[in-house]
């Protein structure tokens, strides 16, 4: 006859569930490390930016003080103190700080993307005469002869491995043109290789 108590251990497993709801030591360590890193990111920002980040005054003061310390050991100790202060923050305060930092990184990425778009547009002007026709159609106010001269000089600089003076002048021109027409997408649909973006760097050394 089957034993009705077989498999029964006399308690419900749910009795021990509460014990495992607590964060593990490794999870706590990861959270502490993340907050320490977040504090270090704030220390690396400018003082003006730190003052704009939503956070308690005592945390901000610890960060600003750390930025002023030049001594290596003193700065290390203050950085650790900043991490300790970060661990006093509420989850919503941490989220606000992270949101602010992420917004700054997004702006930086946008700026970088815009710069690369200008570089590709410049290189297209040097490689394709049709690109100049398109540019003049979009900006009839441009001095055609002046732009042609810049393009011709930039091509000569590349061919003779000279300092890229005209090359940079074209970039500045495109940058100025982009300001009033950024919403019109004038610099869109550029499909040149990014390898050419390093031309400036080759001439900086």
C-alpha positions in Angstrom: 0.0 0.0 0.0 1.5 3.4 -1.0 2.6 5.5 1.9 0.5 8.7 1.8 3.3 10.6 3.5 6.0 9.8 0.9 7.6 12.8 -0.5 6.3 15.0 2.3 9.0 16.7 4.4 6.6 18.3 6.9 6.9 21.9 5.8 6.1 24.2 2.9 9.0 25.5 0.8 7.4 29.0 1.0 8.5 29.1 4.6 12.1 29.8 3.4 11.3 32.1 0.5 11.8 35.2 2.6 15.4 34.2 3.4 16.3 34.3 -0.3 14.6 37.7 -0.9 17.6 39.5 0.5 20.3 40.6 -1.9 23.3 38.3 -2.1 26.8 39.5 -1.0 27.9 39.5 -4.7 24.9 41.6 -5.7 25.5 44.1 -2.9 29.2 44.3 -4.0 28.1 45.0 -7.6 25.8 47.8 -6.5 28.5 49.3 -4.3 30.9 49.2 -7.2 28.4 50.8 -9.6 27.7 53.6 -7.2 31.5 54.2 -6.7 31.9 54.4 -10.5 29.0 56.8 -10.8 30.6 59.0 -8.2 33.9 58.9 -10.1 32.1 59.9 -13.3 30.6 62.9 -11.5 34.1 63.8 -10.2 35.4 63.8 -13.8 32.7 66.3 -14.9 33.2 70.1 -14.8 32.3 71.9 -11.6 29.6 73.8 -13.4 28.0 70.6 -14.5 28.2 69.0 -11.1 26.4 72.0 -9.6 23.5 71.4 -12.1 23.0 67.7 -11.2 20.0 67.0 -9.0 21.5 65.6 -5.8 21.6 66.3 -2.0 24.0 69.1 -1.0 26.2 66.9 1.1 26.9 64.6 -1.8 27.6 67.5 -4.2 29.9 69.1 -1.6 31.9 65.9 -1.3 32.3 65.7 -5.1 33.3 69.4 -5.5 35.8 69.0 -2.7 37.4 66.0 -4.3 37.8 67.9 -7.6 40.0 70.5 -5.7 42.3 67.9 -4.2 45.6 67.6 -6.1 47.4 65.2 -3.7 47.1 61.6 -5.1 46.5 59.9 -1.8 44.2 62.6 -0.5 42.1 62.5 -3.7 41.9 58.7 -3.5 40.6 58.9 0.0 38.1 61.6 -0.9 37.0 59.5 -4.0 36.2 56.6 -1.6 34.3 59.0 0.6 32.3 60.1 -2.4 31.4 56.5 -3.1 30.3 56.2 0.5 28.1 59.2 0.2 26.6 57.9 -3.1 25.5 54.8 -1.2 23.3 57.0 1.0 21.2 58.1 -2.0 17.6 56.8 -2.6 16.9 54.9 -5.8 15.0 57.8 -7.3 18.0 60.1 -6.6 20.4 57.7 -8.3 18.1 57.4 -11.3 18.0 61.2 -11.7 21.8 61.5 -11.6 22.1 58.7 -14.1 19.5 60.3 -16.4 21.4 63.6 -16.3 24.7 61.9 -17.2 23.1 59.9 -20.0 21.6 63.1 -21.5 25.1 64.7 -21.6 26.6 61.6 -23.3 23.8 61.7 -25.8 24.6 65.3 -26.7 28.3 64.4 -27.1 27.4 61.5 -29.4 25.1 63.8 -31.5 27.9 66.3 -31.8 30.4 63.6 -32.9 27.9 62.3 -35.5 27.3 65.8 -36.9 31.1 66.3 -37.2 31.5 63.1 -39.1 28.7 64.0 -41.4 30.4 67.3 -42.2 33.7 65.4 -42.8 32.0 63.0 -45.2 30.2 65.9 -47.0 33.6 67.6 -47.4 35.2 64.5 -48.9 32.3 64.1 -51.3 32.9 67.6 -52.6 36.5 66.7 -53.3 35.7 63.4 -55.0 32.5 64.2 -56.9 31.9 67.4 -58.9 28.2 66.7 -58.7 28.3 67.3 -55.0 29.2 71.0 -55.6 26.3 71.3 -57.9 24.0 70.0 -55.2 25.5 72.3 -52.6 25.1 75.4 -54.8 21.5 74.4 -55.5 20.9 74.3 -51.7 22.9 77.5 -51.0 22.7 79.8 -54.1 24.2 82.6 -52.0 27.6 81.0 -52.0 30.5 82.5 -54.0 30.9 79.8 -56.7 34.5 80.7 -57.6 35.6 80.9 -54.0 34.2 77.4 -53.3 35.8 76.0 -56.4 39.1 77.5 -55.4 38.9 75.9 -52.0 38.1 72.5 -53.5 40.9 72.8 -56.0 43.4 73.8 -53.3 42.3 71.0 -51.0 42.8 68.4 -53.8 46.2 69.8 -54.4 47.0 69.6 -50.7 46.1 65.9 -50.7 48.0 65.1 -53.9 51.2 66.9 -52.6 50.8 65.8 -49.0 50.7 69.4 -47.8 49.1 70.8 -44.6 45.3 70.8 -45.1 44.5 74.5 -44.9 41.9 74.6 -47.6 40.6 71.2 -46.5 39.8 72.7 -43.1 38.4 75.8 -44.6 35.8 73.7 -46.5 34.9 72.0 -43.2 34.3 75.4 -41.6 32.2 76.6 -44.5 30.0 73.5 -44.3 29.7 74.0 -40.5 28.5 77.5 -41.0 26.0 76.4 -43.6 24.6 73.7 -41.4 23.5 76.1 -38.6 20.5 77.7 -40.4 19.6 74.6 -42.3 20.1 71.8 -39.7 16.4 71.0 -39.8 16.3 70.7 -43.5 18.5 67.6 -43.8 20.9 69.3 -46.2 23.8 67.1 -45.0 21.8 63.9 -45.1 22.3 60.9 -47.5 26.1 60.9 -47.4 27.6 57.5 -48.2 31.3 57.9 -48.3 33.8 55.7 -46.4 34.8 56.8 -42.9 38.4 56.0 -43.7 38.8 59.4 -45.3 37.9 61.1 -42.0 41.4 60.5 -40.8 43.0 62.9 -43.3 43.3 65.7 -40.8 45.0 63.4 -38.3 47.6 62.4 -40.8 48.6 66.0 -41.2 48.6 66.9 -37.5 51.8 65.1 -36.7 
